[in-house]
Amino acid sequence: IPLYENFVEKLGFYLEKEIKTGEFGALMQVSLVNDGPVTIIIDTKNKDN
């Protein structure tokens, strides 16, 4: 898709980094490091308290 490819090229130029692209829906292995504040949502059926 020319619009997407152009965007990736310009983003790489702006960030001065190689932008890697992949295939939508492909099986991928990713890693995650959580470092920082957390949001904890507590849900209850009792809305009065």
N, CA, C and O atoms as a GROMACS GRO file, in nm:
protein
  196
    1ILE      N    1   0.086  -0.117   0.000
    1ILE     CA    2   0.000   0.000   0.000
    1ILE      C    3   0.090   0.123   0.000
    1ILE      O    4   0.161   0.149   0.098
    2PRO      N    5   0.088   0.198  -0.107
    2PRO     CA    6   0.182   0.312  -0.120
    2PRO      C    7   0.172   0.414  -0.006
    2PRO      O    8   0.275   0.464   0.039
    3LEU      N    9   0.052   0.447   0.040
    3LEU     CA   10   0.037   0.546   0.147
    3LEU      C   11   0.106   0.498   0.274
    3LEU      O   12   0.178   0.574   0.339
    4TYR      N   13   0.083   0.372   0.309
    4TYR     CA   14   0.144   0.314   0.429
    4TYR      C   15   0.296   0.308   0.415
    4TYR      O   16   0.369   0.345   0.507
    5GLU      N   17   0.344   0.261   0.301
    5GLU     CA   18   0.488   0.250   0.278
    5GLU      C   19   0.555   0.387   0.285
    5GLU      O   20   0.665   0.399   0.338
    6ASN      N   21   0.490   0.489   0.230
    6ASN     CA   22   0.543   0.625   0.235
    6ASN      C   23   0.548   0.674   0.379
    6ASN      O   24   0.646   0.738   0.419
    7PHE      N   25   0.444   0.646   0.457
    7PHE     CA   26   0.441   0.686   0.597
    7PHE      C   27   0.554   0.621   0.675
    7PHE      O   28   0.623   0.688   0.752
    8VAL      N   29   0.575   0.491   0.656
    8VAL     CA   30   0.681   0.419   0.726
    8VAL      C   31   0.818   0.475   0.688
    8VAL      O   32   0.905   0.491   0.774
    9GLU      N   33   0.836   0.504   0.561
    9GLU     CA   34   0.964   0.560   0.515
    9GLU      C   35   0.991   0.697   0.580
    9GLU      O   36   1.101   0.722   0.629
   10LYS      N   37   0.891   0.784   0.580
   10LYS     CA   38   0.909   0.918   0.638
   10LYS      C   39   0.925   0.911   0.790
   10LYS      O   40   1.002   0.989   0.847
   11LEU      N   41   0.855   0.820   0.855
   11LEU     CA   42   0.870   0.804   1.000
   11LEU      C   43   1.010   0.758   1.034
   11LEU      O   44   1.070   0.807   1.130
   12GLY      N   45   1.064   0.664   0.958
   12GLY     CA   46   1.200   0.618   0.979
   12GLY      C   47   1.301   0.729   0.960
   12GLY      O   48   1.399   0.739   1.034
   13PHE      N   49   1.278   0.813   0.860
   13PHE     CA   50   1.367   0.927   0.836
   13PHE      C   51   1.360   1.024   0.953
   13PHE      O   52   1.463   1.072   1.001
   14TYR      N   53   1.239   1.054   1.000
   14TYR     CA   54   1.218   1.149   1.108
   14TYR      C   55   1.280   1.099   1.239
   14TYR      O   56   1.344   1.175   1.311
   15LEU      N   57   1.260   0.970   1.269
   15LEU     CA   58   1.311   0.913   1.394
   15LEU      C   59   1.457   0.870   1.384
   15LEU      O   60   1.520   0.837   1.485
   16GLU      N   61   1.511   0.872   1.262
   16GLU     CA   62   1.647   0.826   1.237
   16GLU      C   63   1.666   0.682   1.286
   16GLU      O   64   1.767   0.649   1.347
   17LYS      N   65   1.566   0.598   1.258
   17LYS     CA   66   1.568   0.457   1.295
   17LYS      C   67   1.504   0.376   1.184
   17LYS      O   68   1.423   0.426   1.106
   18GLU      N   69   1.542   0.250   1.178
   18GLU     CA   70   1.477   0.159   1.085
   18GLU      C   71   1.343   0.118   1.144
   18GLU      O   72   1.337   0.076   1.260
   19ILE      N   73   1.237   0.130   1.068
   19ILE     CA   74   1.104   0.090   1.112
   19ILE      C   75   1.077  -0.048   1.053
   19ILE      O   76   1.074  -0.065   0.931
   20LYS      N   77   1.056  -0.144   1.140
   20LYS     CA   78   1.025  -0.279   1.093
   20LYS      C   79   0.875  -0.294   1.079
   20LYS      O   80   0.799  -0.249   1.164
   21THR      N   81   0.834  -0.358   0.973
   21THR     CA   82   0.692  -0.383   0.950
   21THR      C   83   0.670  -0.533   0.945
   21THR      O   84   0.763  -0.610   0.920
   22GLY      N   85   0.549  -0.573   0.969
   22GLY     CA   86   0.517  -0.715   0.970
   22GLY      C   87   0.391  -0.743   0.891
   22GLY      O   88   0.342  -0.659   0.816
   23GLU      N   89   0.342  -0.862   0.909
   23GLU     CA   90   0.223  -0.907   0.838
   23GLU      C   91   0.107  -0.907   0.936
   23GLU      O   92   0.118  -0.963   1.045
   24PHE      N   93  -0.005  -0.845   0.898
   24PHE     CA   94  -0.121  -0.838   0.986
   24PHE      C   95  -0.174  -0.978   1.015
   24PHE      O   96  -0.194  -1.058   0.924
   25GLY      N   97  -0.194  -1.006   1.142
   25GLY     CA   98  -0.249  -1.134   1.182
   25GLY      C   99  -0.147  -1.246   1.187
   25GLY      O  100  -0.184  -1.361   1.213
   26ALA      N  101  -0.021  -1.215   1.165
   26ALA     CA  102   0.082  -1.318   1.167
   26ALA      C  103   0.112  -1.359   1.311
   26ALA      O  104   0.093  -1.280   1.404
   27LEU      N  105   0.157  -1.480   1.330
   27LEU     CA  106   0.197  -1.528   1.461
   27LEU      C  107   0.330  -1.465   1.495
   27LEU      O  108   0.428  -1.481   1.422
   28MET      N  109   0.334  -1.391   1.607
   28MET     CA  110   0.456  -1.321   1.645
   28MET      C  111   0.485  -1.345   1.792
   28MET      O  112   0.394  -1.366   1.872
   29GLN      N  113   0.612  -1.341   1.827
   29GLN     CA  114   0.653  -1.346   1.966
   29GLN      C  115   0.696  -1.205   2.006
   29GLN      O  116   0.779  -1.143   1.939
   30VAL      N  117   0.638  -1.156   2.114
   30VAL     CA  118   0.672  -1.023   2.162
   30VAL      C  119   0.708  -1.032   2.309
   30VAL      O  120   0.670  -1.127   2.377
   31SER      N  121   0.780  -0.933   2.357
   31SER     CA  122   0.813  -0.927   2.500
   31SER      C  123   0.762  -0.795   2.555
   31SER      O  124   0.744  -0.698   2.481
   32LEU      N  125   0.739  -0.793   2.685
   32LEU     CA  126   0.683  -0.675   2.749
   32LEU      C  127   0.749  -0.655   2.883
   32LEU      O  128   0.768  -0.749   2.959
   33VAL      N  129   0.783  -0.530   2.912
   33VAL     CA  130   0.837  -0.493   3.043
   33VAL      C  131   0.746  -0.386   3.100
   33VAL      O  132   0.736  -0.276   3.045
   34ASN      N  133   0.679  -0.419   3.209
   34ASN     CA  134   0.594  -0.320   3.277
   34ASN      C  135   0.679  -0.246   3.378
   34ASN      O  136   0.734  -0.307   3.470
   35ASP      N  137   0.690  -0.116   3.362
   35ASP     CA  138   0.771  -0.035   3.452
   35ASP      C  139   0.702   0.099   3.469
   35ASP      O  140   0.705   0.183   3.380
   36GLY      N  141   0.640   0.119   3.583
   36GLY     CA  142   0.576   0.247   3.606
   36GLY      C  143   0.444   0.232   3.678
   36GLY      O  144   0.412   0.125   3.731
   37PRO      N  145   0.367   0.339   3.679
   37PRO     CA  146   0.238   0.336   3.749
   37PRO      C  147   0.144   0.233   3.689
   37PRO      O  148   0.153   0.199   3.571
   38VAL      N  149   0.056   0.184   3.771
   38VAL     CA  150  -0.043   0.087   3.726
   38VAL      C  151  -0.183   0.141   3.752
   38VAL      O  152  -0.204   0.220   3.843
   39THR      N  153  -0.276   0.098   3.671
   39THR     CA  154  -0.416   0.129   3.692
   39THR      C  155  -0.486   0.001   3.730
   39THR      O  156  -0.480  -0.099   3.658
   40ILE      N  157  -0.554   0.004   3.844
   40ILE     CA  158  -0.628  -0.113   3.890
   40ILE      C  159  -0.776  -0.076   3.890
   40ILE      O  160  -0.816   0.021   3.955
   41ILE      N  161  -0.855  -0.153   3.818
   41ILE     CA  162  -0.999  -0.128   3.811
   41ILE      C  163  -1.068  -0.231   3.898
   41ILE      O  164  -1.049  -0.352   3.881
   42ILE      N  165  -1.148  -0.183   3.992
   42ILE     CA  166  -1.225  -0.272   4.079
   42ILE      C  167  -1.370  -0.256   4.040
   42ILE      O  168  -1.426  -0.146   4.047
   43ASP      N  169  -1.432  -0.366   4.001
   43ASP     CA  170  -1.571  -0.363   3.956
   43ASP      C  171  -1.656  -0.441   4.056
   43ASP      O  172  -1.612  -0.543   4.109
   44THR      N  173  -1.776  -0.394   4.080
   44THR     CA  174  -1.867  -0.462   4.171
   44THR      C  175  -2.009  -0.450   4.120
   44THR      O  176  -2.044  -0.356   4.048
   45LYS      N  177  -2.090  -0.548   4.157
   45LYS     CA  178  -2.232  -0.542   4.120
   45LYS      C  179  -2.307  -0.448   4.214
   45LYS      O  180  -2.413  -0.398   4.179
   46ASN      N  181  -2.252  -0.425   4.334
   46ASN     CA  182  -2.314  -0.338   4.432
   46ASN      C  183  -2.271  -0.194   4.404
   46ASN      O  184  -2.160  -0.155   4.440
   47LYS      N  185  -2.356  -0.116   4.340
   47LYS     CA  186  -2.322   0.021   4.301
   47LYS      C  187  -2.352   0.123   4.412
   47LYS      O  188  -2.321   0.241   4.396
   48ASP      N  189  -2.413   0.079   4.524
   48ASP     CA  190  -2.450   0.171   4.631
   48ASP      C  191  -2.332   0.212   4.717
   48ASP      O  192  -2.335   0.320   4.776
   49ASN      N  193  -2.231   0.133   4.728
   49ASN     CA  194  -2.117   0.163   4.816
   49ASN      C  195  -1.997   0.204   4.738
   49ASN      O  196  -1.892   0.232   4.797
   0.00000   0.00000   0.00000
